[in-house]
Amino acid sequence: MLKSLLPWFSVSMLAGSRPLWLVGLGLMGLHLALIAAVTGNLDQGVLSLLFWAAIATQVRQQGGYHLGRSPSVQRLGVVAIGLIGLAAWPLLSSDPAIARAVVRLLPLGAWAGWCLLGRRWRGQGPIWALVVAMSVPPRALPLLLETVLGGQICTTTAAIAAFGLHYLGFEVVQTGSLIQLPTGTVNVEFACTGAALLGLLLQVSILLAALTHWYLLPALGWWSAAIAALLSVVRVAIMAAVVGDETAFQFWHGPSGGQIFTLVALAVLSYRGLGRSGR
């Protein structure tokens, strides 16, 4: 019989694998509920659900979901998970920026607490990769690229888009990040360069590698960069071509047009990851 962790908590109450799984499912449900309540971002919720499903699959394949034998380590796990639960609900009334950051980073603490309960630290590299990828703020990569190479990326995107339009017969002049046509001028800002799309595709690449084979991850990373770059150029070219039509321009410049390119990017990357792996 295992010794009690706390005076009011006996580990024997959680003997076996099922209760530990219930703890994991509870943490997953808490994270998804906070995403819905704090951010209201459906895309983040769906992507996080897929990541949690991949993590659960990896854990089940490893078979390491029984409680550990060290009461002191288990105490740390109970404390970590308890702190997550206590800190979760006040987020609903806290500063929105802080709440979103905490929700984004919650999987790191949740998984660490779960590992302490199960005493599973070795061989967890692939799962930690999934947890870290799920916890990376969506603006992290775009902000880094904008700080280091923002101007060059904007100019390069404008130049390639202008070349494509010229090849298709448009009268176009490109100066820096400006694309000038007889019907109007488009200024390629960093938000139009596909950096945010690249961040999403890299996250999905890790998810696809977990579902198929981890050795595919480098290739999926390169495909993510290529897809994001190509589709950003195509989108900029389309916006430049329809710049004289305000309705069409706003469609392709707004969230509707962005969603179309995101779906295309995810479909192509998923085909490369799942189709080529035989899944």
C-alpha positions as CSV (number, residue, x, y, z in Angstrom):
1,M,0.0,0.0,0.0
2,L,1.4,3.4,-1.0
3,K,1.8,6.0,1.7
4,S,-0.3,9.0,1.8
5,L,0.8,12.2,0.0
6,L,-0.9,14.5,2.3
7,P,-2.8,14.0,5.6
8,W,-6.1,14.3,3.7
9,F,-5.0,12.6,0.5
10,S,-4.1,9.0,0.0
11,V,-2.4,7.8,-3.1
12,S,-4.2,4.5,-2.8
13,M,-7.2,6.4,-3.8
14,L,-5.6,6.8,-7.2
15,A,-4.0,3.4,-7.6
16,G,-3.9,2.1,-11.1
17,S,-3.9,3.9,-14.4
18,R,-7.5,5.0,-14.8
19,P,-7.5,7.8,-12.2
20,L,-4.3,9.1,-13.6
21,W,-5.9,9.2,-17.0
22,L,-8.8,11.1,-15.4
23,V,-6.4,13.7,-14.0
24,G,-4.9,14.1,-17.5
25,L,-8.4,14.4,-19.1
26,G,-9.4,17.0,-16.4
27,L,-6.3,19.1,-17.1
28,M,-7.0,18.9,-20.9
29,G,-10.6,19.9,-20.3
30,L,-9.6,22.8,-18.1
31,H,-7.2,24.1,-20.7
32,L,-9.8,23.9,-23.5
33,A,-12.5,25.5,-21.3
34,L,-10.1,28.4,-20.5
35,I,-9.3,28.9,-24.2
36,A,-13.0,29.2,-24.9
37,A,-13.7,31.5,-21.9
38,V,-10.6,33.7,-22.1
39,T,-9.7,33.9,-25.8
40,G,-12.8,32.7,-27.6
41,N,-10.5,31.6,-30.4
42,L,-12.0,28.6,-32.1
43,D,-8.8,27.9,-34.2
44,Q,-6.7,27.8,-31.0
45,G,-9.2,25.5,-29.3
46,V,-9.3,23.1,-32.2
47,L,-5.5,23.0,-32.6
48,S,-5.0,22.5,-28.9
49,L,-7.5,19.6,-28.9
50,L,-5.6,18.0,-31.7
51,F,-2.3,18.4,-29.8
52,W,-3.8,16.9,-26.6
53,A,-5.1,14.0,-28.6
54,A,-1.6,13.4,-30.0
55,I,-0.1,13.7,-26.5
56,A,-2.7,11.1,-25.2
57,T,-1.8,8.8,-28.1
58,Q,1.9,9.1,-27.4
59,V,1.4,8.4,-23.6
60,R,-0.8,5.4,-24.4
61,Q,1.8,4.0,-26.8
62,Q,4.5,4.3,-24.1
63,G,2.3,2.6,-21.5
64,G,3.8,4.8,-18.8
65,Y,0.7,6.1,-17.1
66,H,0.9,4.5,-13.6
67,L,1.6,6.4,-10.4
68,G,5.2,6.7,-9.4
69,R,6.6,5.1,-6.2
70,S,8.1,8.3,-4.7
71,P,5.7,10.1,-2.3
72,S,7.9,13.2,-2.3
73,V,7.7,13.5,-6.1
74,Q,4.0,12.8,-6.1
75,R,3.5,15.6,-3.6
76,L,5.2,18.0,-6.1
77,G,2.8,16.7,-8.7
78,V,-0.2,17.2,-6.6
79,V,0.9,20.7,-5.6
80,A,1.6,21.7,-9.2
81,I,-1.8,20.5,-10.4
82,G,-3.5,22.0,-7.4
83,L,-1.9,25.4,-8.1
84,I,-3.0,25.2,-11.7
85,G,-6.6,24.6,-10.6
86,L,-6.5,27.4,-8.1
87,A,-5.0,29.9,-10.5
88,A,-7.2,29.0,-13.4
89,W,-10.6,30.5,-12.6
90,P,-9.4,34.0,-11.4
91,L,-8.1,34.4,-14.9
92,L,-11.6,35.1,-16.1
93,S,-11.6,38.5,-14.2
94,S,-7.9,39.3,-14.7
95,D,-6.1,41.4,-17.3
96,P,-6.9,39.9,-20.7
97,A,-3.3,40.0,-21.9
98,I,-2.1,38.2,-18.7
99,A,-5.0,35.7,-18.9
100,R,-4.2,34.8,-22.5
101,A,-0.5,34.3,-21.7
102,V,-1.3,32.1,-18.7
103,V,-3.7,30.0,-20.8
104,R,-1.1,29.7,-23.5
105,L,1.5,28.4,-21.1
106,L,-0.8,26.2,-19.0
107,P,0.0,23.0,-20.8
108,L,3.7,23.2,-19.7
109,G,2.7,23.2,-16.0
110,A,-0.1,20.7,-16.5
111,W,2.2,18.2,-18.2
112,A,5.0,18.7,-15.7
113,G,2.6,18.0,-12.9
114,W,1.2,15.0,-14.6
115,C,4.7,13.6,-15.2
116,L,5.5,14.1,-11.5
117,L,2.5,12.1,-10.5
118,G,3.5,9.3,-13.0
119,R,7.2,9.7,-12.4
120,R,7.8,9.7,-16.2
121,W,10.7,11.9,-17.3
122,R,12.8,9.7,-19.5
123,G,11.9,9.2,-23.1
124,Q,9.5,12.1,-23.0
125,G,11.2,14.3,-25.6
126,P,8.5,13.8,-28.3
127,I,5.7,14.6,-25.9
128,W,7.5,17.6,-24.6
129,A,8.0,18.8,-28.2
130,L,4.2,18.6,-28.6
131,V,3.6,20.5,-25.3
132,V,6.1,23.2,-26.1
133,A,4.7,23.6,-29.6
134,M,1.2,24.0,-28.2
135,S,2.4,26.6,-25.7
136,V,4.3,28.8,-28.0
137,P,2.5,32.2,-28.4
138,P,1.3,32.6,-32.0
139,R,3.0,36.0,-32.3
140,A,6.4,34.7,-31.2
141,L,7.8,33.8,-34.6
142,P,6.3,36.7,-36.5
143,L,7.6,39.1,-33.9
144,L,11.1,37.6,-34.1
145,L,11.1,37.7,-37.9
146,E,9.8,41.2,-38.0
147,T,12.5,42.4,-35.6
148,V,15.3,40.8,-37.5
149,L,14.3,40.7,-41.2
150,G,11.0,42.6,-41.4
151,G,12.1,45.1,-44.1
152,Q,13.9,42.5,-46.3
153,I,10.9,40.1,-46.1
154,C,8.4,42.8,-47.1
155,T,10.6,43.9,-50.0
156,T,11.3,40.4,-51.3
157,T,7.6,39.5,-51.1
158,A,6.7,42.7,-53.1
159,A,9.4,42.0,-55.7
160,I,8.4,38.4,-56.3
161,A,4.7,39.3,-56.5
162,A,5.5,42.2,-58.9
163,F,7.5,39.9,-61.1
164,G,4.7,37.4,-61.3
165,L,2.2,40.2,-62.2
166,H,4.6,41.5,-64.9
167,Y,4.9,38.0,-66.3
168,L,1.1,37.7,-66.5
169,G,0.9,41.0,-68.5
170,F,0.2,43.6,-65.8
171,E,1.8,47.0,-66.0
172,V,3.5,47.0,-62.7
173,V,6.3,49.0,-61.0
174,Q,7.9,47.8,-57.7
175,T,9.7,50.1,-55.4
176,G,10.7,48.7,-52.1
177,S,7.6,47.3,-50.5
178,L,5.3,49.3,-52.9
179,I,3.6,47.7,-55.9
180,Q,2.2,50.2,-58.3
181,L,-0.3,49.5,-61.0
182,P,-2.4,51.8,-63.1
183,T,-5.4,51.0,-60.9
184,G,-3.7,51.8,-57.6
185,T,-0.8,51.1,-55.2
186,V,-0.3,48.3,-52.6
187,N,2.1,48.6,-49.7
188,V,3.2,45.2,-48.6
189,E,3.3,45.3,-44.8
190,F,4.8,42.6,-42.7
191,A,1.4,41.2,-41.8
192,C,1.0,40.3,-45.5
193,T,4.2,38.3,-45.7
194,G,2.9,35.0,-44.3
195,A,5.0,35.0,-41.1
196,A,2.0,34.2,-39.0
197,L,1.0,31.4,-41.4
198,L,4.5,30.0,-41.1
199,G,4.2,29.9,-37.3
200,L,0.9,27.9,-37.6
201,L,2.4,25.5,-40.2
202,L,5.4,24.8,-38.0
203,Q,3.1,23.9,-35.1
204,V,1.1,21.6,-37.4
205,S,4.3,20.1,-38.6
206,I,5.2,18.9,-35.1
207,L,1.7,17.5,-34.8
208,L,1.9,15.7,-38.1
209,A,5.3,14.3,-37.2
210,A,3.9,12.9,-33.9
211,L,1.0,11.3,-35.8
212,T,3.3,9.7,-38.5
213,H,7.1,9.6,-38.1
214,W,9.4,12.1,-36.2
215,Y,12.0,11.8,-38.9
216,L,9.7,13.7,-41.3
217,L,9.8,16.8,-39.1
218,P,12.8,18.6,-40.9
219,A,11.1,18.0,-44.3
220,L,7.8,19.3,-43.0
221,G,9.5,22.3,-41.6
222,W,11.0,23.2,-45.0
223,W,7.6,22.5,-46.6
224,S,6.0,24.9,-44.1
225,A,8.4,27.7,-45.1
226,A,8.0,27.1,-48.8
227,I,4.2,27.0,-48.6
228,A,3.9,30.1,-46.4
229,A,6.3,32.0,-48.7
230,L,4.5,31.0,-51.9
231,L,1.0,31.6,-50.7
232,S,1.9,35.0,-49.2
233,V,3.3,36.0,-52.6
234,V,0.2,34.8,-54.4
235,R,-2.1,36.6,-52.0
236,V,-0.2,39.9,-52.4
237,A,-0.3,39.5,-56.1
238,I,-4.1,39.0,-56.1
239,M,-4.6,42.0,-53.8
240,A,-2.4,44.1,-56.2
241,A,-4.3,42.9,-59.2
242,V,-7.7,43.9,-57.7
243,V,-6.6,47.0,-55.9
244,G,-8.9,49.1,-58.1
245,D,-11.9,47.1,-56.9
246,E,-12.5,48.0,-53.2
247,T,-14.8,45.1,-52.5
248,A,-12.5,42.5,-54.0
249,F,-9.5,44.0,-52.3
250,Q,-11.1,44.0,-48.9
251,F,-12.2,40.4,-49.3
252,W,-8.7,39.1,-50.1
253,H,-7.1,41.5,-47.6
254,G,-9.5,40.6,-44.8
255,P,-10.1,37.5,-42.7
256,S,-12.1,35.7,-45.4
257,G,-9.3,35.7,-47.9
258,G,-6.8,34.9,-45.2
259,Q,-8.9,31.9,-44.1
260,I,-8.9,30.5,-47.7
261,F,-5.1,30.6,-47.9
262,T,-4.8,29.1,-44.5
263,L,-7.0,26.2,-45.4
264,V,-5.0,25.7,-48.6
265,A,-1.8,25.7,-46.7
266,L,-3.0,23.2,-44.1
267,A,-4.4,20.9,-46.8
268,V,-1.0,20.9,-48.7
269,L,1.0,20.4,-45.6
270,S,-1.3,17.6,-44.3
271,Y,-1.0,15.8,-47.7
272,R,2.8,16.0,-47.4
273,G,2.7,14.7,-43.9
274,L,-0.1,12.2,-44.0
275,G,-0.4,11.2,-47.6
276,R,3.3,10.6,-48.2
277,S,3.7,8.7,-45.0
278,G,1.0,6.2,-46.0
279,R,-1.4,7.2,-43.2
